[in-house]
Amino acid sequence: MKNKPAYILLSFDVEEFDLPLEYGQIISAEEQMATGFRGLQSMQDVLTATDVKTTLFTTAHFAQHYPAEMLALAAKHEIASHTFYHSEYETSHLLQSRKVLSDICKTEVTGLRMPRLRKVEMSDVFAAGYTYDSSINPTYLPGRYNNLKISRTVYKEENIVRVPTSVSPHLRIPLFWLAFKNLPYLVYKNLAIQTLKQDGYLCLYFHPWELTDISQYKVPGYTKRHSANNVLKERMIRLIKDLSQHGEFITTQEFLRVRLA
C-alpha cells in the first residue's frame, strides 16, 4: 500500500511592521511599511532559492502600498486576507480587505488570518465571503490564548473551514514563528516532521519582517532572535529544503481542495 501524500502549508503574514508599538516604541507609518517591504524582498529571496508555493496572508493596507509586487507574487502564490490594517480592526474590514486584495492581485481571495490570531466570529467571516480561516493556534500561550481544547487539525465551524496552525501531537508544542526562532534547529525540524507524519500536513506561519534586521528595535529578544546577518533567512531555506524530503509544499487553497474532495 502506498503511503498517503503529506502536504506542507507554508504561509507568511505580509504586513506593516508594527510590532514595536506593542512594546511602547513609537515607529512611524512610513518606517512600518519600509521595514515590511524589506522583509518582503527577503522573503522573495527565500522563495526563489527553494521554488515552493506559499500562502500570503496580506493586509489590504500593505497591498495598496505595493500593488505591483503583490500582483507579481499572486501569479504563483495564494493571496489571502490579513484584514485591512494590522493594528486596527472593525468587522467591515473583513469584506473590504477581501475586495481590495482581489482587485489588486486579480485573484479570488478565500482565506483569512486575523492579525495576532485575534478571535473573530465565524458568522462574520462567512458573511464576508470567505471559505476558510487560519486564525487558531491550538496551544496555550501565556497572556495570549488558551486553545488546548480546540482541535489540532482541520475542522468546520459555522460554514467556515478552520485550519489551525500546527502544534506537535500530545504535548501541543507550537510550531509557529517564535518556536522556529528560539528552539534549536534540529528540535524544531524533528517536531515538524513528527507532526507532518501524524497529521498528513503541516501548517506553518512566519512574517517577512523576520527575515530582515530588526535588532535595533526595543522588542523582546525572543522576537528578533537570528534577525541580523541573514541568519534566519538561511535557517528558513534550510528548513524548507529539509521538509521537502518529507512532503509537498502547496497553498492552503490547494490543500483544502484535496482534503475536502
DOMI-931576 format. One record per atom (N, C-alpha, C): residue in one letter; atom name; x, y, z; chain. Coordinates in steps of 0.02 Angstrom, whole numbers. Layout:
<A,CA,<X,Y,Z>,A> ...
END
This chain:
<M,N,<42,-60,0>,A> <M,CA,<0,0,0>,A> <M,C,<44,62,0>,A> <K,N,<27,110,-44>,A> <K,CA,<66,171,-48>,A> <K,C,<51,216,12>,A> <N,N,<103,252,34>,A> <N,CA,<92,300,87>,A> <N,C,<50,358,62>,A> <K,N,<8,385,106>,A> <K,CA,<-32,443,87>,A> <K,C,<14,503,78>,A> <P,N,<-1,547,31>,A> <P,CA,<41,606,21>,A> <P,C,<38,652,82>,A> <A,N,<92,686,95>,A> <A,CA,<96,734,150>,A> <A,C,<106,804,121>,A> <Y,N,<74,853,151>,A> <Y,CA,<74,921,123>,A> <Y,C,<100,971,175>,A> <I,N,<137,1020,150>,A> <I,CA,<164,1073,193>,A> <I,C,<134,1139,171>,A> <L,N,<98,1171,217>,A> <L,CA,<65,1235,204>,A> <L,C,<108,1289,235>,A> <L,N,<153,1316,195>,A> <L,CA,<196,1370,217>,A> <L,C,<160,1436,206>,A> <S,N,<157,1479,256>,A> <S,CA,<123,1544,246>,A> <S,C,<162,1599,280>,A> <F,N,<151,1660,254>,A> <F,CA,<181,1720,282>,A> <F,C,<126,1772,293>,A> <D,N,<130,1806,349>,A> <D,CA,<84,1862,363>,A> <D,C,<118,1925,337>,A> <V,N,<96,1948,279>,A> <V,CA,<126,2005,244>,A> <V,C,<93,2068,270>,A> <E,N,<132,2110,303>,A> <E,CA,<100,2164,341>,A> <E,C,<149,2222,354>,A> <E,N,<121,2277,375>,A> <E,CA,<161,2332,401>,A> <E,C,<193,2310,467>,A> <F,N,<256,2329,479>,A> <F,CA,<292,2307,538>,A> <F,C,<275,2353,597>,A> <D,N,<224,2333,635>,A> <D,CA,<202,2374,692>,A> <D,C,<218,2342,759>,A> <L,N,<259,2289,759>,A> <L,CA,<275,2254,822>,A> <L,C,<300,2301,876>,A> <P,N,<343,2351,862>,A> <P,CA,<368,2394,916>,A> <P,C,<312,2431,953>,A> <L,N,<256,2444,919>,A> <L,CA,<201,2480,951>,A> <L,C,<174,2440,1011>,A> <E,N,<177,2373,1006>,A> <E,CA,<153,2331,1061>,A> <E,C,<195,2341,1124>,A> <Y,N,<256,2364,1115>,A> <Y,CA,<302,2370,1172>,A> <Y,C,<320,2443,1186>,A> <G,N,<276,2488,1164>,A> <G,CA,<283,2558,1183>,A> <G,C,<333,2598,1143>,A> <Q,N,<361,2570,1089>,A> <Q,CA,<409,2607,1048>,A> <Q,C,<373,2638,989>,A> <I,N,<380,2703,981>,A> <I,CA,<348,2737,925>,A> <I,C,<385,2722,861>,A> <I,N,<348,2705,810>,A> <I,CA,<377,2692,744>,A> <I,C,<329,2721,692>,A> <S,N,<353,2762,647>,A> <S,CA,<310,2796,600>,A> <S,C,<278,2747,551>,A> <A,N,<222,2768,522>,A> <A,CA,<188,2726,472>,A> <A,C,<235,2712,413>,A> <E,N,<275,2763,394>,A> <E,CA,<321,2754,338>,A> <E,C,<374,2701,354>,A> <E,N,<400,2702,415>,A> <E,CA,<450,2653,434>,A> <E,C,<419,2583,440>,A> <Q,N,<358,2580,464>,A> <Q,CA,<323,2515,467>,A> <Q,C,<319,2484,398>,A> <M,N,<300,2524,349>,A> <M,CA,<293,2499,281>,A> <M,C,<361,2481,251>,A> <A,N,<410,2524,262>,A> <A,CA,<476,2512,233>,A> <A,C,<507,2448,260>,A> <T,N,<500,2436,325>,A> <T,CA,<526,2375,355>,A> <T,C,<489,2314,330>,A> <G,N,<423,2321,324>,A> <G,CA,<384,2266,296>,A> <G,C,<405,2250,225>,A> <F,N,<420,2301,186>,A> <F,CA,<440,2290,116>,A> <F,C,<509,2259,111>,A> <R,N,<556,2280,154>,A> <R,CA,<622,2248,154>,A> <R,C,<614,2173,171>,A> <G,N,<570,2159,217>,A> <G,CA,<557,2089,233>,A> <G,C,<527,2052,174>,A> <L,N,<482,2084,137>,A> <L,CA,<452,2053,79>,A> <L,C,<506,2034,28>,A> <Q,N,<554,2078,18>,A> <Q,CA,<608,2064,-28>,A> <Q,C,<650,2004,-4>,A> <S,N,<663,2001,61>,A> <S,CA,<700,1943,88>,A> <S,C,<659,1879,81>,A> <M,N,<594,1884,91>,A> <M,CA,<551,1826,83>,A> <M,C,<554,1801,11>,A> <Q,N,<554,1846,-37>,A> <Q,CA,<558,1827,-107>,A> <Q,C,<624,1791,-121>,A> <D,N,<678,1812,-88>,A> <D,CA,<742,1777,-95>,A> <D,C,<735,1704,-72>,A> <V,N,<701,1694,-16>,A> <V,CA,<690,1626,9>,A> <V,C,<649,1585,-40>,A> <L,N,<595,1614,-65>,A> <L,CA,<552,1577,-111>,A> <L,C,<587,1562,-177>,A> <T,N,<629,1608,-199>,A> <T,CA,<667,1596,-261>,A> <T,C,<718,1540,-251>,A> <A,N,<750,1539,-193>,A> <A,CA,<802,1489,-179>,A> <A,C,<772,1419,-171>,A> <T,N,<709,1415,-151>,A> <T,CA,<679,1350,-136>,A> <T,C,<626,1329,-187>,A> <D,N,<599,1377,-224>,A> <D,CA,<549,1364,-276>,A> <D,C,<489,1326,-249>,A> <V,N,<460,1352,-194>,A> <V,CA,<400,1321,-165>,A> <V,C,<341,1370,-168>,A> <K,N,<282,1343,-163>,A> <K,CA,<222,1384,-160>,A> <K,C,<206,1402,-87>,A> <T,N,<174,1459,-78>,A> <T,CA,<157,1480,-11>,A> <T,C,<91,1518,-13>,A> <T,N,<63,1529,46>,A> <T,CA,<3,1571,53>,A> <T,C,<23,1635,89>,A> <L,N,<4,1692,59>,A> <L,CA,<23,1757,86>,A> <L,C,<-38,1791,115>,A> <F,N,<-44,1789,181>,A> <F,CA,<-99,1823,216>,A> <F,C,<-80,1897,222>,A> <T,N,<-112,1939,182>,A> <T,CA,<-88,2007,170>,A> <T,C,<-139,2059,194>,A> <T,N,<-115,2110,228>,A> <T,CA,<-161,2165,244>,A> <T,C,<-174,2205,180>,A> <A,N,<-235,2228,172>,A> <A,CA,<-251,2269,114>,A> <A,C,<-211,2333,113>,A> <H,N,<-196,2359,172>,A> <H,CA,<-157,2421,178>,A> <H,C,<-87,2412,149>,A> <F,N,<-56,2356,163>,A> <F,CA,<10,2342,135>,A> <F,C,<5,2333,59>,A> <A,N,<-44,2296,36>,A> <A,CA,<-51,2284,-36>,A> <A,C,<-63,2349,-73>,A> <Q,N,<-99,2396,-43>,A> <Q,CA,<-111,2460,-75>,A> <Q,C,<-46,2499,-85>,A> <H,N,<3,2489,-40>,A> <H,CA,<67,2523,-46>,A> <H,C,<113,2490,-97>,A> <Y,N,<105,2424,-107>,A> <Y,CA,<149,2387,-152>,A> <Y,C,<109,2343,-199>,A> <P,N,<65,2373,-239>,A> <P,CA,<21,2333,-282>,A> <P,C,<57,2292,-335>,A> <A,N,<108,2320,-366>,A> <A,CA,<143,2284,-419>,A> <A,C,<177,2221,-392>,A> <E,N,<209,2228,-334>,A> <E,CA,<243,2171,-303>,A> <E,C,<193,2116,-284>,A> <M,N,<136,2136,-256>,A> <M,CA,<87,2086,-236>,A> <M,C,<55,2052,-297>,A> <L,N,<43,2090,-349>,A> <L,CA,<15,2061,-411>,A> <L,C,<64,2009,-439>,A> <A,N,<128,2025,-439>,A> <A,CA,<178,1978,-465>,A> <A,C,<180,1914,-422>,A> <L,N,<176,1921,-357>,A> <L,CA,<177,1862,-313>,A> <L,C,<115,1819,-324>,A> <A,N,<59,1851,-338>,A> <A,CA,<-4,1814,-347>,A> <A,C,<-2,1768,-408>,A> <A,N,<45,1777,-452>,A> <A,CA,<50,1734,-511>,A> <A,C,<68,1662,-492>,A> <K,N,<102,1654,-434>,A> <K,CA,<121,1586,-413>,A> <K,C,<92,1567,-346>,A> <H,N,<84,1616,-302>,A> <H,CA,<65,1601,-233>,A> <H,C,<-7,1622,-219>,A> <E,N,<-36,1592,-167>,A> <E,CA,<-104,1611,-147>,A> <E,C,<-102,1677,-107>,A> <I,N,<-149,1721,-124>,A> <I,CA,<-158,1782,-85>,A> <I,C,<-220,1773,-41>,A> <A,N,<-211,1783,23>,A> <A,CA,<-267,1779,71>,A> <A,C,<-267,1843,113>,A> <S,N,<-319,1852,152>,A> <S,CA,<-328,1915,189>,A> <S,C,<-299,1911,259>,A> <H,N,<-267,1967,278>,A> <H,CA,<-244,1978,347>,A> <H,C,<-281,2039,374>,A> <T,N,<-343,2048,352>,A> <T,CA,<-388,2105,362>,A> <T,C,<-359,2168,330>,A> <F,N,<-384,2226,348>,A> <F,CA,<-364,2287,313>,A> <F,C,<-301,2318,343>,A> <Y,N,<-300,2327,408>,A> <Y,CA,<-241,2354,443>,A> <Y,C,<-218,2303,494>,A> <H,N,<-155,2306,513>,A> <H,CA,<-131,2259,562>,A> <H,C,<-148,2280,633>,A> <S,N,<-151,2344,646>,A> <S,CA,<-162,2369,714>,A> <S,C,<-232,2395,727>,A> <E,N,<-274,2398,676>,A> <E,CA,<-342,2421,684>,A> <E,C,<-390,2370,654>,A> <Y,N,<-447,2362,686>,A> <Y,CA,<-495,2313,659>,A> <Y,C,<-567,2333,674>,A> <E,N,<-610,2325,624>,A> <E,CA,<-682,2325,633>,A> <E,C,<-710,2274,585>,A> <T,N,<-770,2250,599>,A> <T,CA,<-797,2194,560>,A> <T,C,<-801,2209,485>,A> <S,N,<-815,2271,468>,A> <S,CA,<-820,2289,396>,A> <S,C,<-755,2278,359>,A> <H,N,<-698,2276,395>,A> <H,CA,<-634,2266,362>,A> <H,C,<-628,2196,331>,A> <L,N,<-667,2148,355>,A> <L,CA,<-664,2081,326>,A> <L,C,<-681,2083,252>,A> <L,N,<-738,2112,236>,A> <L,CA,<-759,2116,166>,A> <L,C,<-717,2165,127>,A> <Q,N,<-702,2222,157>,A> <Q,CA,<-663,2273,122>,A> <Q,C,<-594,2247,102>,A> <S,N,<-561,2212,147>,A> <S,CA,<-495,2187,131>,A> <S,C,<-497,2134,77>,A> <R,N,<-547,2091,80>,A> <R,CA,<-553,2038,29>,A> <R,C,<-562,2069,-40>,A> <K,N,<-603,2121,-45>,A> <K,CA,<-616,2153,-109>,A> <K,C,<-553,2189,-135>,A> <V,N,<-520,2226,-91>,A> <V,CA,<-460,2263,-111>,A> <V,C,<-406,2214,-135>,A> <L,N,<-394,2161,-98>,A> <L,CA,<-343,2113,-118>,A> <L,C,<-361,2079,-183>,A> <S,N,<-425,2063,-193>,A> <S,CA,<-446,2032,-256>,A> <S,C,<-434,2079,-314>,A> <D,N,<-449,2143,-305>,A> <D,CA,<-440,2192,-359>,A> <D,C,<-366,2202,-375>,A> <I,N,<-325,2208,-324>,A> <I,CA,<-253,2221,-335>,A> <I,C,<-219,2160,-365>,A> <C,N,<-234,2101,-339>,A> <C,CA,<-198,2040,-358>,A> <C,C,<-232,2000,-413>,A> <K,N,<-291,2023,-435>,A> <K,CA,<-327,1990,-490>,A> <K,C,<-337,1916,-476>,A> <T,N,<-359,1900,-416>,A> <T,CA,<-368,1831,-397>,A> <T,C,<-424,1825,-346>,A> <E,N,<-450,1764,-338>,A> <E,CA,<-501,1752,-288>,A> <E,C,<-469,1745,-219>,A> <V,N,<-495,1781,-171>,A> <V,CA,<-470,1779,-103>,A> <V,C,<-521,1741,-60>,A> <T,N,<-501,1683,-34>,A> <T,CA,<-549,1641,2>,A> <T,C,<-529,1630,75>,A> <G,N,<-466,1647,93>,A> <G,CA,<-441,1632,160>,A> <G,C,<-429,1694,202>,A> <L,N,<-432,1684,267>,A> <L,CA,<-422,1738,316>,A> <L,C,<-377,1715,372>,A> <R,N,<-333,1760,393>,A> <R,CA,<-298,1751,457>,A> <R,C,<-300,1819,492>,A> <M,N,<-326,1819,553>,A> <M,CA,<-330,1881,591>,A> <M,C,<-262,1901,618>,A> <P,N,<-246,1966,618>,A> <P,CA,<-184,1989,650>,A> <P,C,<-180,1966,722>,A> <R,N,<-121,1941,741>,A> <R,CA,<-109,1916,808>,A> <R,C,<-157,1860,828>,A> <L,N,<-186,1828,777>,A> <L,CA,<-234,1773,787>,A> <L,C,<-291,1794,832>,A> <R,N,<-312,1856,823>,A> <R,CA,<-368,1883,861>,A> <R,C,<-431,1842,848>,A> <K,N,<-472,1834,899>,A> <K,CA,<-535,1798,892>,A> <K,C,<-582,1835,845>,A> <V,N,<-619,1797,806>,A> <V,CA,<-667,1827,759>,A> <V,C,<-726,1779,753>,A> <E,N,<-785,1808,743>,A> <E,CA,<-846,1768,736>,A> <E,C,<-848,1736,667>,A> <M,N,<-857,1671,665>,A> <M,CA,<-859,1636,600>,A> <M,C,<-919,1658,558>,A> <S,N,<-972,1680,591>,A> <S,CA,<-1029,1705,552>,A> <S,C,<-1010,1768,513>,A> <D,N,<-967,1810,544>,A> <D,CA,<-944,1870,509>,A> <D,C,<-897,1852,452>,A> <V,N,<-855,1803,464>,A> <V,CA,<-808,1780,412>,A> <V,C,<-846,1752,352>,A> <F,N,<-897,1712,366>,A> <F,CA,<-938,1683,312>,A> <F,C,<-976,1738,274>,A> <A,N,<-1003,1785,311>,A> <A,CA,<-1041,1839,279>,A> <A,C,<-998,1882,233>,A> <A,N,<-932,1885,249>,A> <A,CA,<-886,1925,208>,A> <A,C,<-861,1887,146>,A> <G,N,<-882,1824,139>,A> <G,CA,<-867,1788,78>,A> <G,C,<-807,1741,81>,A> <Y,N,<-781,1727,140>,A> <Y,CA,<-725,1682,147>,A> <Y,C,<-750,1610,153>,A> <T,N,<-706,1563,136>,A> <T,CA,<-723,1492,145>,A> <T,C,<-681,1458,199>,A> <Y,N,<-622,1488,216>,A> <Y,CA,<-582,1459,269>,A> <Y,C,<-548,1513,311>,A> <D,N,<-530,1493,372>,A> <D,CA,<-496,1537,419>,A> <D,C,<-438,1500,451>,A> <S,N,<-381,1535,459>,A> <S,CA,<-323,1506,490>,A> <S,C,<-298,1551,547>,A> <S,N,<-344,1565,593>,A> <S,CA,<-330,1612,648>,A> <S,C,<-326,1577,715>,A> <I,N,<-312,1512,715>,A> <I,CA,<-311,1473,777>,A> <I,C,<-242,1441,787>,A> <N,N,<-214,1451,846>,A> <N,CA,<-154,1415,867>,A> <N,C,<-177,1370,924>,A> <P,N,<-185,1305,913>,A> <P,CA,<-216,1261,962>,A> <P,C,<-169,1240,1018>,A> <T,N,<-145,1290,1054>,A> <T,CA,<-98,1277,1109>,A> <T,C,<-112,1328,1164>,A> <Y,N,<-70,1327,1215>,A> <Y,CA,<-75,1376,1269>,A> <Y,C,<-16,1423,1265>,A> <L,N,<-29,1487,1259>,A> <L,CA,<23,1538,1258>,A> <L,C,<6,1589,1311>,A> <P,N,<43,1590,1366>,A> <P,CA,<27,1635,1422>,A> <P,C,<18,1707,1400>,A> <G,N,<-37,1737,1422>,A> <G,CA,<-51,1806,1406>,A> <G,C,<-83,1817,1338>,A> <R,N,<-87,1764,1298>,A> <R,CA,<-116,1770,1231>,A> <R,C,<-181,1729,1224>,A> <Y,N,<-174,1663,1231>,A> <Y,CA,<-233,1622,1222>,A> <Y,C,<-222,1553,1253>,A> <N,N,<-278,1519,1265>,A> <N,CA,<-278,1451,1290>,A> <N,C,<-326,1411,1246>,A> <N,N,<-298,1377,1196>,A> <N,CA,<-338,1340,1147>,A> <N,C,<-325,1265,1151>,A> <L,N,<-312,1240,1211>,A> <L,CA,<-294,1170,1219>,A> <L,C,<-353,1123,1205>,A> <K,N,<-414,1149,1208>,A> <K,CA,<-472,1106,1196>,A> <K,C,<-496,1108,1124>,A> <I,N,<-463,1148,1083>,A> <I,CA,<-482,1155,1013>,A> <I,C,<-445,1102,972>,A> <S,N,<-477,1078,919>,A> <S,CA,<-447,1027,876>,A> <S,C,<-379,1050,850>,A> <R,N,<-331,1004,849>,A> <R,CA,<-265,1020,821>,A> <R,C,<-267,1024,745>,A> <T,N,<-315,990,715>,A> <T,CA,<-316,983,643>,A> <T,C,<-380,1015,613>,A> <V,N,<-384,1014,548>,A> <V,CA,<-438,1048,512>,A> <V,C,<-507,1027,537>,A> <Y,N,<-550,1075,547>,A> <Y,CA,<-619,1062,567>,A> <Y,C,<-664,1117,539>,A> <K,N,<-729,1108,545>,A> <K,CA,<-776,1156,518>,A> <K,C,<-816,1189,574>,A> <E,N,<-826,1254,567>,A> <E,CA,<-864,1292,616>,A> <E,C,<-907,1343,580>,A> <E,N,<-973,1337,586>,A> <E,CA,<-1020,1385,556>,A> <E,C,<-1005,1399,483>,A> <N,N,<-1001,1347,443>,A> <N,CA,<-991,1352,370>,A> <N,C,<-920,1372,350>,A> <I,N,<-875,1382,397>,A> <I,CA,<-806,1401,381>,A> <I,C,<-760,1343,401>,A> <V,N,<-716,1325,355>,A> <V,CA,<-664,1275,370>,A> <V,C,<-609,1310,408>,A> <R,N,<-591,1284,466>,A> <R,CA,<-539,1313,507>,A> <R,C,<-475,1271,501>,A> <V,N,<-421,1305,488>,A> <V,CA,<-356,1272,477>,A> <V,C,<-309,1296,532>,A> <P,N,<-306,1261,588>,A> <P,CA,<-262,1282,643>,A> <P,C,<-188,1280,622>,A> <T,N,<-148,1324,650>,A> <T,CA,<-76,1319,639>,A> <T,C,<-52,1257,677>,A> <S,N,<0,1226,652>,A> <S,CA,<20,1161,678>,A> <S,C,<52,1165,747>,A> <V,N,<34,1115,788>,A> <V,CA,<68,1102,851>,A> <V,C,<83,1027,853>,A> <S,N,<132,1009,892>,A> <S,CA,<152,938,894>,A> <S,C,<97,896,926>,A> <P,N,<94,831,908>,A> <P,CA,<47,786,941>,A> <P,C,<62,782,1016>,A> <H,N,<12,765,1054>,A> <H,CA,<19,752,1126>,A> <H,C,<34,815,1167>,A> <L,N,<94,841,1164>,A> <L,CA,<112,899,1206>,A> <L,C,<90,966,1177>,A> <R,N,<70,966,1114>,A> <R,CA,<48,1027,1080>,A> <R,C,<101,1083,1083>,A> <I,N,<162,1065,1069>,A> <I,CA,<214,1115,1064>,A> <I,C,<203,1155,1000>,A> <P,N,<195,1221,1004>,A> <P,CA,<179,1260,944>,A> <P,C,<238,1263,896>,A> <L,N,<222,1262,831>,A> <L,CA,<273,1264,779>,A> <L,C,<271,1330,741>,A> <F,N,<246,1382,775>,A> <F,CA,<240,1446,741>,A> <F,C,<307,1482,741>,A> <W,N,<306,1546,721>,A> <W,CA,<367,1583,707>,A> <W,C,<414,1590,767>,A> <L,N,<386,1599,827>,A> <L,CA,<428,1607,885>,A> <L,C,<465,1542,903>,A> <A,N,<432,1486,892>,A> <A,CA,<465,1422,905>,A> <A,C,<523,1412,856>,A> <F,N,<513,1431,794>,A> <F,CA,<566,1423,744>,A> <F,C,<627,1466,762>,A> <K,N,<614,1525,789>,A> <K,CA,<669,1570,808>,A> <K,C,<707,1544,869>,A> <N,N,<672,1513,915>,A> <N,CA,<701,1503,981>,A> <N,C,<718,1430,999>,A> <L,N,<687,1382,967>,A> <L,CA,<706,1313,979>,A> <L,C,<769,1296,941>,A> <P,N,<810,1250,965>,A> <P,CA,<865,1225,925>,A> <P,C,<839,1199,858>,A> <Y,N,<877,1210,805>,A> <Y,CA,<852,1193,738>,A> <Y,C,<830,1120,733>,A> <L,N,<872,1074,756>,A> <L,CA,<856,1003,749>,A> <L,C,<794,984,789>,A> <V,N,<784,1015,847>,A> <V,CA,<724,1002,886>,A> <V,C,<662,1024,848>,A> <Y,N,<665,1085,821>,A> <Y,CA,<608,1111,782>,A> <Y,C,<595,1067,721>,A> <K,N,<646,1051,684>,A> <K,CA,<637,1011,623>,A> <K,C,<607,943,640>,A> <N,N,<631,910,692>,A> <N,CA,<606,844,709>,A> <N,C,<533,847,732>,A> <L,N,<515,900,770>,A> <L,CA,<446,908,790>,A> <L,C,<401,919,729>,A> <A,N,<426,957,681>,A> <A,CA,<387,970,620>,A> <A,C,<376,906,581>,A> <I,N,<428,867,574>,A> <I,CA,<422,803,536>,A> <I,C,<375,755,573>,A> <Q,N,<381,752,639>,A> <Q,CA,<336,710,678>,A> <Q,C,<263,730,668>,A> <T,N,<250,795,669>,A> <T,CA,<182,820,660>,A> <T,C,<157,806,589>,A> <L,N,<200,816,540>,A> <L,CA,<183,803,471>,A> <L,C,<163,730,461>,A> <K,N,<200,685,489>,A> <K,CA,<185,613,482>,A> <K,C,<121,595,518>,A> <Q,N,<109,625,577>,A> <Q,CA,<49,610,616>,A> <Q,C,<-14,637,582>,A> <D,N,<-11,699,558>,A> <D,CA,<-72,733,533>,A> <D,C,<-80,731,458>,A> <G,N,<-27,716,422>,A> <G,CA,<-30,715,349>,A> <G,C,<-20,784,318>,A> <Y,N,<-13,834,360>,A> <Y,CA,<1,901,335>,A> <Y,C,<33,942,392>,A> <L,N,<61,998,372>,A> <L,CA,<94,1043,419>,A> <L,C,<75,1114,400>,A> <C,N,<51,1153,448>,A> <C,CA,<32,1223,435>,A> <C,C,<79,1268,476>,A> <L,N,<124,1302,440>,A> <L,CA,<175,1344,472>,A> <L,C,<165,1416,451>,A> <Y,N,<177,1463,496>,A> <Y,CA,<173,1533,476>,A> <Y,C,<228,1575,505>,A> <F,N,<249,1624,464>,A> <F,CA,<303,1670,481>,A> <F,C,<284,1740,457>,A> <H,N,<331,1787,465>,A> <H,CA,<321,1855,440>,A> <H,C,<381,1875,398>,A> <P,N,<370,1909,343>,A> <P,CA,<428,1932,303>,A> <P,C,<477,1974,343>,A> <W,N,<451,2017,389>,A> <W,CA,<497,2061,426>,A> <W,C,<545,2023,471>,A> <E,N,<530,1960,486>,A> <E,CA,<577,1920,524>,A> <E,C,<642,1909,486>,A> <L,N,<638,1913,419>,A> <L,CA,<694,1898,376>,A> <L,C,<737,1959,361>,A> <T,N,<725,2013,397>,A> <T,CA,<768,2071,391>,A> <T,C,<794,2089,460>,A> <D,N,<840,2135,464>,A> <D,CA,<872,2151,528>,A> <D,C,<828,2198,569>,A> <I,N,<799,2172,622>,A> <I,CA,<758,2213,667>,A> <I,C,<790,2219,736>,A> <S,N,<856,2206,739>,A> <S,CA,<890,2205,803>,A> <S,C,<891,2272,838>,A> <Q,N,<881,2327,801>,A> <Q,CA,<884,2394,832>,A> <Q,C,<820,2413,869>,A> <Y,N,<767,2375,861>,A> <Y,CA,<703,2393,892>,A> <Y,C,<699,2367,964>,A> <K,N,<662,2404,1005>,A> <K,CA,<655,2387,1076>,A> <K,C,<597,2338,1086>,A> <V,N,<608,2278,1061>,A> <V,CA,<559,2224,1068>,A> <V,C,<595,2166,1103>,A> <P,N,<557,2119,1133>,A> <P,CA,<590,2064,1168>,A> <P,C,<640,2026,1124>,A> <G,N,<694,2004,1155>,A> <G,CA,<746,1969,1118>,A> <G,C,<720,1907,1083>,A> <Y,N,<670,1873,1111>,A> <Y,CA,<644,1812,1080>,A> <Y,C,<606,1826,1015>,A> <T,N,<586,1890,1004>,A> <T,CA,<551,1907,942>,A> <T,C,<599,1925,885>,A> <K,N,<661,1941,902>,A> <K,CA,<709,1962,850>,A> <K,C,<771,1918,847>,A> <R,N,<768,1862,879>,A> <R,CA,<825,1815,879>,A> <R,C,<841,1794,807>,A> <H,N,<904,1792,790>,A> <H,CA,<929,1772,724>,A> <H,C,<912,1821,668>,A> <S,N,<888,1882,685>,A> <S,CA,<867,1927,631>,A> <S,C,<925,1960,596>,A> <A,N,<982,1968,630>,A> <A,CA,<1039,2002,599>,A> <A,C,<1079,1955,554>,A> <N,N,<1112,1984,505>,A> <N,CA,<1161,1949,461>,A> <N,C,<1131,1891,422>,A> <N,N,<1066,1896,405>,A> <N,CA,<1033,1845,364>,A> <N,C,<1031,1776,395>,A> <V,N,<1042,1771,460>,A> <V,CA,<1043,1705,492>,A> <V,C,<975,1670,485>,A> <L,N,<921,1706,497>,A> <L,CA,<855,1674,494>,A> <L,C,<837,1655,422>,A> <K,N,<858,1696,374>,A> <K,CA,<845,1680,304>,A> <K,C,<877,1614,284>,A> <E,N,<940,1605,302>,A> <E,CA,<975,1542,287>,A> <E,C,<944,1484,325>,A> <R,N,<923,1496,385>,A> <R,CA,<891,1444,427>,A> <R,C,<826,1422,395>,A> <M,N,<788,1470,367>,A> <M,CA,<724,1453,336>,A> <M,C,<734,1416,271>,A> <I,N,<783,1435,232>,A> <I,CA,<798,1398,170>,A> <I,C,<816,1326,187>,A> <R,N,<855,1318,239>,A> <R,CA,<874,1251,261>,A> <R,C,<813,1211,281>,A> <L,N,<767,1241,319>,A> <L,CA,<707,1206,341>,A> <L,C,<665,1184,282>,A> <I,N,<654,1229,235>,A> <I,CA,<612,1213,177>,A> <I,C,<642,1154,138>,A> <K,N,<707,1156,128>,A> <K,CA,<740,1101,91>,A> <K,C,<736,1036,130>,A> <D,N,<744,1039,196>,A> <D,CA,<739,978,236>,A> <D,C,<668,950,235>,A> <L,N,<618,993,242>,A> <L,CA,<549,969,243>,A> <L,C,<526,945,174>,A> <S,N,<557,971,121>,A> <S,CA,<539,949,53>,A> <S,C,<550,874,43>,A> <Q,N,<593,845,84>,A> <Q,CA,<605,773,78>,A> <Q,C,<548,732,109>,A> <H,N,<503,765,144>,A> <H,CA,<450,729,180>,A> <H,C,<380,747,157>,A> <G,N,<372,799,116>,A> <G,CA,<306,819,94>,A> <G,C,<309,869,38>,A> <E,N,<251,885,11>,A> <E,CA,<246,932,-45>,A> <E,C,<220,1000,-20>,A> <F,N,<252,1053,-40>,A> <F,CA,<230,1120,-23>,A> <F,C,<174,1141,-70>,A> <I,N,<116,1156,-41>,A> <I,CA,<60,1181,-82>,A> <I,C,<26,1237,-44>,A> <T,N,<-17,1275,-79>,A> <T,CA,<-53,1329,-45>,A> <T,C,<-110,1300,-3>,A> <T,N,<-135,1341,41>,A> <T,CA,<-190,1318,84>,A> <T,C,<-252,1304,43>,A> <Q,N,<-266,1346,-8>,A> <Q,CA,<-322,1333,-53>,A> <Q,C,<-316,1264,-85>,A> <E,N,<-257,1249,-112>,A> <E,CA,<-246,1185,-146>,A> <E,C,<-255,1127,-97>,A> <F,N,<-229,1135,-37>,A> <F,CA,<-234,1082,13>,A> <F,C,<-307,1068,29>,A> <L,N,<-347,1119,38>,A> <L,CA,<-417,1109,56>,A> <L,C,<-457,1077,-1>,A> <R,N,<-439,1092,-63>,A> <R,CA,<-471,1059,-119>,A> <R,C,<-458,984,-117>,A> <V,N,<-396,965,-99>,A> <V,CA,<-379,895,-94>,A> <V,C,<-412,864,-32>,A> <R,N,<-408,899,23>,A> <R,CA,<-432,873,88>,A> <R,C,<-507,863,87>,A> <L,N,<-543,909,56>,A> <L,CA,<-616,908,58>,A> <L,C,<-648,876,-3>,A> <A,N,<-607,851,-49>,A> <A,CA,<-633,821,-110>,A> <A,C,<-672,758,-94>,A> 
END
